[in-house]
Amino acid sequence: MNLTIIGTGYVGLVTGTCFAEVGHRVICVDNDATKVEKLRAGGIPIYEPGLEELVKKNVAEGRLSFTTSIAEGVEKSDVVFIAVPTPPQPDGSVDLSFIEKVAREIAGAITSYKIVVDKSTVPVRTGDKVAETIKRYCKAKVEFDVVSNPEFLREGFAVADLMKPDRVVIGVHSQRPVAAMRDVYTPFNAPIIVTDINSAELIKHASNSFLALKISYINAVANICEATGANVQEVAAGMGMDERIGRRFLNAGIGFGGSCFPKDLSAFIKISEQVGCDFGILKEVQKVNDAQMNRFVKKITDTLWVLKDKTIGVLGLAFKQNTDDVRMSPAIELCQRLQREGAKLRVHDPKGMDKAKAILTNVEYVENMNDVAAGCDALVIATEWDEFKKLDLERTRKELTHPILFDGRNLFDPAEMERLGFIYKSVGR
Ligand SMILES: NC(=O)c1ccc[n+]([C@@H]2O[C@H](COP(=O)([O-])OP(=O)(O)OC[C@H]3O[C@@H](n4cnc5c(N)ncnc54)[C@H](O)[C@@H]3O)[C@@H](O)[C@H]2O)c1
């Protein structure tokens, strides 16, 4: 099939590439001309495991191309996906201006029947607004269908998630676009659920809010573990063996962040308010998440007392492992909190340093994780990168001026760390 993806970011680029990989011809559109130039020149603007090889292969085989022109994408495709940002506004609601602008541009470019698919995460009833907008601005008066097809990929595992999705949700108002949507996804061999558009939109917000709830739940349990001498990892293991609960998303730490959970959670709270249903439990999820960061900073200041003029090493800047994405990263927030207390920072992240440099200044960026501890008063682990588990602990202990390690992601075994001579503080253990 001929497909266009408008918005070539974490979702658009990976989706477009995976669609090409299964044989579709895909045009990725972005209004950031620098990004499009870079992609055309063989560069990849984001880090996602396995992505670079797939982009190169599909470009070389002629199934994947890049442009800044929405009109070109619309003209050459049967199905047009929208994957532009839906950032939060100060009151927690979603800024839908990117979606609205793209809808108007699509309207100006359609000359024959098209399926317009919203893949961005949007509040319920956005599909209706997109349809109204296209109808209003489309001079050609041609037929079109709007479909909601929310994306569930996890950054860091996006290629794998897209090639083998748990489910594909297709929200429609009529049956007309269903066959084509099935054709888009048939090569992925995934269960497809067809719903009305409002339900599809709600599935995404309800899913992300539920995952955030699971994280806050285990963080609240972690605090009880700390107060009682229990071990949250053992509690999570025991809970997770119950199939109704599951072990995933039961990792205590410094809280969730990133470009999705915080904004989707506040959006869902706002939507619920707007329709007269107060979703109080989700406000509690936010509260626990904020408190979790405060608790961790307090753990550091309780131990080190005054941070002014102390040097702290921080491992991890990305909002989670396997990504270079630092948007709303708890690790960055933690660094900024420590800076506000007067600490000097030496920081490292396997993939996130380039992007962090734009938002985290006045720190020393260190290329090798094993060099970070040198001369530091303490070391902090802020992101759950697997490679941090391979940190040279002997060397780290010797190079810290005091062998203090705050582990915000519970990567090490407390008993082993004690045996190695560390003052080791983690979460819920
Ligand atoms: N990142 C994730 O893990 C993830 C997962 C599921 C869903 N989502 C949702 O997908 C959407 C996109 O997220 P993202 O992380 O890919 O964002 P992103 O910022 O990485 O990418 C968005 C891209 O859209 C481009 N763009 C903006 N306006 C445009 C326009 N008018 N025309 C063409 N291009 C335009 C931007 O230049 C950017 O490259 C959001 O709604 C997000 O909530 C994200």
PDBQT file of the ligand as one rigid body, heavy atoms in Angstrom, charges set to zero:
ROOT
HETATM    1  N1  LIG A 501       7.146   8.791  22.017  1.00  0.00    +0.000 N 
HETATM    2  C1  LIG A 501       6.409   7.766  22.383  1.00  0.00    +0.000 C 
HETATM    3  O1  LIG A 501       6.881   6.811  23.028  1.00  0.00    +0.000 OA
HETATM    4  C2  LIG A 501       4.959   7.701  22.008  1.00  0.00    +0.000 A 
HETATM    5  C3  LIG A 501       4.280   6.475  22.093  1.00  0.00    +0.000 A 
HETATM    6  C4  LIG A 501       2.938   6.446  21.735  1.00  0.00    +0.000 A 
HETATM    7  C5  LIG A 501       2.298   7.591  21.317  1.00  0.00    +0.000 A 
HETATM    8  N2  LIG A 501       2.978   8.770  21.266  1.00  0.00    +0.000 N 
HETATM    9  C6  LIG A 501       2.270   9.967  20.782  1.00  0.00    +0.000 C 
HETATM   10  O2  LIG A 501       2.632  10.193  19.423  1.00  0.00    +0.000 OA
HETATM   11  C7  LIG A 501       2.659  11.581  19.118  1.00  0.00    +0.000 C 
HETATM   12  C8  LIG A 501       4.027  11.970  18.594  1.00  0.00    +0.000 C 
HETATM   13  O3  LIG A 501       4.980  11.714  19.603  1.00  0.00    +0.000 OA
HETATM   14  P1  LIG A 501       6.540  11.669  19.289  1.00  0.00    +0.000 P 
HETATM   15  O4  LIG A 501       7.201  11.233  20.556  1.00  0.00    +0.000 OA
HETATM   16  O5  LIG A 501       6.781  10.903  18.037  1.00  0.00    +0.000 OA
HETATM   17  O6  LIG A 501       6.830  13.212  19.040  1.00  0.00    +0.000 OA
HETATM   18  P2  LIG A 501       8.146  13.849  18.363  1.00  0.00    +0.000 P 
HETATM   19  O7  LIG A 501       8.232  15.211  18.901  1.00  0.00    +0.000 OA
HETATM   20  O8  LIG A 501       9.295  12.907  18.507  1.00  0.00    +0.000 OA
HETATM   21  O9  LIG A 501       7.777  13.880  16.801  1.00  0.00    +0.000 OA
HETATM   22  C9  LIG A 501       6.808  14.700  16.249  1.00  0.00    +0.000 C 
HETATM   23  C10 LIG A 501       7.292  15.206  14.902  1.00  0.00    +0.000 C 
HETATM   24  O10 LIG A 501       6.231  15.936  14.295  1.00  0.00    +0.000 OA
HETATM   25  C11 LIG A 501       6.813  16.993  13.573  1.00  0.00    +0.000 C 
HETATM   26  N3  LIG A 501       5.783  18.000  13.266  1.00  0.00    +0.000 N 
HETATM   27  C12 LIG A 501       5.204  18.903  14.123  1.00  0.00    +0.000 A 
HETATM   28  N4  LIG A 501       4.302  19.640  13.460  1.00  0.00    +0.000 NA
HETATM   29  C13 LIG A 501       4.298  19.198  12.182  1.00  0.00    +0.000 A 
HETATM   30  C14 LIG A 501       3.586  19.592  11.019  1.00  0.00    +0.000 A 
HETATM   31  N5  LIG A 501       2.686  20.580  11.043  1.00  0.00    +0.000 N 
HETATM   32  N6  LIG A 501       3.850  18.942   9.859  1.00  0.00    +0.000 NA
HETATM   33  C15 LIG A 501       4.768  17.952   9.825  1.00  0.00    +0.000 A 
HETATM   34  N7  LIG A 501       5.460  17.548  10.891  1.00  0.00    +0.000 NA
HETATM   35  C16 LIG A 501       5.229  18.158  12.056  1.00  0.00    +0.000 A 
HETATM   36  C17 LIG A 501       7.934  17.471  14.473  1.00  0.00    +0.000 C 
HETATM   37  O11 LIG A 501       8.895  18.226  13.774  1.00  0.00    +0.000 OA
HETATM   38  C18 LIG A 501       8.477  16.142  14.996  1.00  0.00    +0.000 C 
HETATM   39  O12 LIG A 501       9.517  15.656  14.191  1.00  0.00    +0.000 OA
HETATM   40  C19 LIG A 501       2.263  12.288  20.425  1.00  0.00    +0.000 C 
HETATM   41  O13 LIG A 501       0.878  12.478  20.416  1.00  0.00    +0.000 OA
HETATM   42  C20 LIG A 501       2.629  11.257  21.480  1.00  0.00    +0.000 C 
HETATM   43  O14 LIG A 501       1.882  11.409  22.658  1.00  0.00    +0.000 OA
HETATM   44  C21 LIG A 501       4.301   8.849  21.582  1.00  0.00    +0.000 A 
ENDROOT
TORSDOF 0
